[in-house]
Amino acid sequence: MNAIEIKGLRKSYGGFLALRGIDLEVEDGEIFALLGPNGAGKTTLIRILAEGLGYDSGEIRIFGRKLSKKTARFIGYVPQESISYELLTVEENLKFYADLYDAPKERIYELIERFALPRKKRAKELSGGFRRRLNLAISLLYDPKILILDEPSTGLDVPSRRELWELILEFRREGKTILLATHYMEEAEALADRIAVMDEGKIIALGTADELKALVGEGSVIMIEGFLRGLEKLKGKFRLVEKDGTARIHVKNSKESLPGIVETLVKSGSEIRLMKIEEPTLEDVFLKLTGRGLE
Ligand code: ATP
């Protein structure tokens, strides 16, 4: 049975259509990622599922039952922002939420141990990584079958991000279904069994990372790093995305295209530091589908 089933979901804010007909099935026990740039509608979709935000039309089922207050118990939600009380300790925060959710008290100590949380520290003294873990612990108090995470690793340093990913993978091993929203393709790729690529309120592609990359088609990507000038001259000929001094250029045949590309850039005054020929990434998939980069 599917953990989550969504058919024809539409949601507008005033006259603005934020979700334009979403169809989606998340299987029981999988990690499913919504990948898309800011404003794609990921948070809106998640808030409808996890917070009871109203919607215009469509059908949503959680383990076969219509989404309602009764299905809320199946879903744990980890929002982007911290949900703990700054002046309360870790333990006091968990006690507060355990009371609110009517969760068993033993669960608090299980979670403190599991996430290696500093019991007596106030929330405001926690690092970003520990705050996120406390959020996660709170969402797991009533042991939900589905865990929904909004941009789980935004703002975390690399080690905390890896630790969080490990925890998420562990939840799947324990049989939980995980739906996460992200605009980091690395995150979607590292975690998700399947990925829905979202843009402007629609799902524009859905599949495993490999299936999505196959959409880019034949060819490879030339990655060039450095002080780059003259990229606009290449834009007419190739699909190209540029970010933080790195250009990714899609070519059918890298051997044939490389000399011309380098010549154009160097003649325009570029200083090339690094050049690599790579397999397509999910960023390239997004570029192919929308003509834009992910961030
Ligand atoms: P982000 O990563 O920035 O949260 P997102 O993909 O989650 O992006 P949403 O937050 O769902 O996107 O926003 C989708 C669109 O709906 C955006 O254009 C946003 O400006 C708009 N929107 C979101 N919330 C509201 C609101 N409360 N009122 C009006 N417009 C909104």
Residues whose N, C-alpha, C, O or C-beta is under 5 A from the ligand:
A	BS01	ATP	Y13 A18 P37 N38 G39 A40 G41 K42 T43 T44
